Amino acid sequence: MKKVIYALILPLAVAGGLVFANREIKNEPSKKTAPKPPSAAEMKAELTQWETTLEGIKFKKWEASPAGKKVLASAAKIRNQVSTSSNMEAVVTSLSLPPGSRLGFGVMVRINGDDYILSLGLEKSNEFQQLHSLEVNDKIILRSHFVSYAPKYAYPIVAGDYVERDSKMIYKRAPQKGGC
């Protein structure tokens, strides 16, 4: 009986010793270095390389097309307000996004005579509850930090950070965790 117990304990002790011997000591500084961000020349080279791919060629053709020029001009109209994150007056034109869009929850709005997709993020439990009360032709005030565009969409995409209706906040994006 003792031999069986010793036979079981011995491999357990050896395995435990190997585990403790191979683990890293956490107090030592990590020997792995963080990758350097690419330089401007490297980024330009990557962009040039991407522009020669099939997707890059399609994007360049879209940018030169009338639809692409319209989207880029609309994005440029609000670029100053977006970069300063200042208030923009908007009117809700549709409560649904264009068919086939994969932007999460959002609505269509008109700012300064141009239509935009107001993307608010992936729909979660109660985060957008007050936004569901919006109706077509509601006047809202919104703030954003980012405007983007893609050939798939006929409108620029405004990332909504703050939405207000009748001087009452109805949405505010939660700050990112662990970010800058």
Contacts in CASP RR format, 6 or more apart in sequence:
PFRMAT RR
TARGET T0000
AUTHOR 0000-0000-0000
METHOD contacts of the structure
MODEL  1
MKKVIYALILPLAVAGGLVFANREIKNEPSKKTAPKPPSAAEMKAELTQW
ETTLEGIKFKKWEASPAGKKVLASAAKIRNQVSTSSNMEAVVTSLSLPPG
SRLGFGVMVRINGDDYILSLGLEKSNEFQQLHSLEVNDKIILRSHFVSYA
PKYAYPIVAGDYVERDSKMIYKRAPQKGGC
38 46 0 8 1.000
50 56 0 8 1.000
51 57 0 8 1.000
51 59 0 8 1.000
51 60 0 8 1.000
58 151 0 8 1.000
59 151 0 8 1.000
62 68 0 8 1.000
62 151 0 8 1.000
63 69 0 8 1.000
63 72 0 8 1.000
67 154 0 8 1.000
68 149 0 8 1.000
68 151 0 8 1.000
70 154 0 8 1.000
71 149 0 8 1.000
71 153 0 8 1.000
71 154 0 8 1.000
71 155 0 8 1.000
71 156 0 8 1.000
72 149 0 8 1.000
74 114 0 8 1.000
74 115 0 8 1.000
74 116 0 8 1.000
74 155 0 8 1.000
74 156 0 8 1.000
75 147 0 8 1.000
75 148 0 8 1.000
75 149 0 8 1.000
75 156 0 8 1.000
77 111 0 8 1.000
77 112 0 8 1.000
77 114 0 8 1.000
78 88 0 8 1.000
78 111 0 8 1.000
78 112 0 8 1.000
78 116 0 8 1.000
78 147 0 8 1.000
78 156 0 8 1.000
78 158 0 8 1.000
79 147 0 8 1.000
81 87 0 8 1.000
81 88 0 8 1.000
81 144 0 8 1.000
82 144 0 8 1.000
82 145 0 8 1.000
82 146 0 8 1.000
82 147 0 8 1.000
82 158 0 8 1.000
85 143 0 8 1.000
85 144 0 8 1.000
85 145 0 8 1.000
85 161 0 8 1.000
86 143 0 8 1.000
87 141 0 8 1.000
87 142 0 8 1.000
87 143 0 8 1.000
88 111 0 8 1.000
88 141 0 8 1.000
88 142 0 8 1.000
88 143 0 8 1.000
88 144 0 8 1.000
89 111 0 8 1.000
89 139 0 8 1.000
89 140 0 8 1.000
89 141 0 8 1.000
90 109 0 8 1.000
90 110 0 8 1.000
90 111 0 8 1.000
90 116 0 8 1.000
90 118 0 8 1.000
90 139 0 8 1.000
90 140 0 8 1.000
90 141 0 8 1.000
90 142 0 8 1.000
91 109 0 8 1.000
91 110 0 8 1.000
91 137 0 8 1.000
91 138 0 8 1.000
91 139 0 8 1.000
91 140 0 8 1.000
92 107 0 8 1.000
92 108 0 8 1.000
92 109 0 8 1.000
92 134 0 8 1.000
92 135 0 8 1.000
92 136 0 8 1.000
92 137 0 8 1.000
92 138 0 8 1.000
92 140 0 8 1.000
93 108 0 8 1.000
93 109 0 8 1.000
93 110 0 8 1.000
93 115 0 8 1.000
93 136 0 8 1.000
93 137 0 8 1.000
94 107 0 8 1.000
94 108 0 8 1.000
94 136 0 8 1.000
95 107 0 8 1.000
95 108 0 8 1.000
95 134 0 8 1.000
95 135 0 8 1.000
95 136 0 8 1.000
96 107 0 8 1.000
96 108 0 8 1.000
97 103 0 8 1.000
97 104 0 8 1.000
97 106 0 8 1.000
97 107 0 8 1.000
97 108 0 8 1.000
97 117 0 8 1.000
97 119 0 8 1.000
98 108 0 8 1.000
98 117 0 8 1.000
98 153 0 8 1.000
98 154 0 8 1.000
98 155 0 8 1.000
101 117 0 8 1.000
101 152 0 8 1.000
101 153 0 8 1.000
103 117 0 8 1.000
103 119 0 8 1.000
103 121 0 8 1.000
103 157 0 8 1.000
104 119 0 8 1.000
104 120 0 8 1.000
104 121 0 8 1.000
104 122 0 8 1.000
104 123 0 8 1.000
105 119 0 8 1.000
105 120 0 8 1.000
105 121 0 8 1.000
105 122 0 8 1.000
105 123 0 8 1.000
105 128 0 8 1.000
105 131 0 8 1.000
106 117 0 8 1.000
106 118 0 8 1.000
106 119 0 8 1.000
106 120 0 8 1.000
106 121 0 8 1.000
106 131 0 8 1.000
107 118 0 8 1.000
107 131 0 8 1.000
107 134 0 8 1.000
108 115 0 8 1.000
108 116 0 8 1.000
108 117 0 8 1.000
108 118 0 8 1.000
108 155 0 8 1.000
109 115 0 8 1.000
109 116 0 8 1.000
109 118 0 8 1.000
109 140 0 8 1.000
109 142 0 8 1.000
109 158 0 8 1.000
110 116 0 8 1.000
111 158 0 8 1.000
114 156 0 8 1.000
115 155 0 8 1.000
116 147 0 8 1.000
116 155 0 8 1.000
116 156 0 8 1.000
116 157 0 8 1.000
116 158 0 8 1.000
117 153 0 8 1.000
117 155 0 8 1.000
117 156 0 8 1.000
117 157 0 8 1.000
117 158 0 8 1.000
118 142 0 8 1.000
118 158 0 8 1.000
118 160 0 8 1.000
118 163 0 8 1.000
119 157 0 8 1.000
119 158 0 8 1.000
119 159 0 8 1.000
119 160 0 8 1.000
120 128 0 8 1.000
120 131 0 8 1.000
120 159 0 8 1.000
120 160 0 8 1.000
120 163 0 8 1.000
120 171 0 8 1.000
120 173 0 8 1.000
121 159 0 8 1.000
127 171 0 8 1.000
127 174 0 8 1.000
128 171 0 8 1.000
130 170 0 8 1.000
130 171 0 8 1.000
131 163 0 8 1.000
131 170 0 8 1.000
131 171 0 8 1.000
133 170 0 8 1.000
134 140 0 8 1.000
134 165 0 8 1.000
134 170 0 8 1.000
138 165 0 8 1.000
139 165 0 8 1.000
140 163 0 8 1.000
140 164 0 8 1.000
140 165 0 8 1.000
140 170 0 8 1.000
141 162 0 8 1.000
141 163 0 8 1.000
141 164 0 8 1.000
141 165 0 8 1.000
142 158 0 8 1.000
142 160 0 8 1.000
142 161 0 8 1.000
142 162 0 8 1.000
142 163 0 8 1.000
142 164 0 8 1.000
143 160 0 8 1.000
143 161 0 8 1.000
143 162 0 8 1.000
144 158 0 8 1.000
144 159 0 8 1.000
144 160 0 8 1.000
144 161 0 8 1.000
145 159 0 8 1.000
145 161 0 8 1.000
146 158 0 8 1.000
146 159 0 8 1.000
147 156 0 8 1.000
147 157 0 8 1.000
147 158 0 8 1.000
147 159 0 8 1.000
148 156 0 8 1.000
148 157 0 8 1.000
148 159 0 8 1.000
149 156 0 8 1.000
149 157 0 8 1.000
150 157 0 8 1.000
160 171 0 8 1.000
160 173 0 8 1.000
161 172 0 8 1.000
161 173 0 8 1.000
162 169 0 8 1.000
162 171 0 8 1.000
162 172 0 8 1.000
162 173 0 8 1.000
163 169 0 8 1.000
163 170 0 8 1.000
163 171 0 8 1.000
163 172 0 8 1.000
164 170 0 8 1.000
END
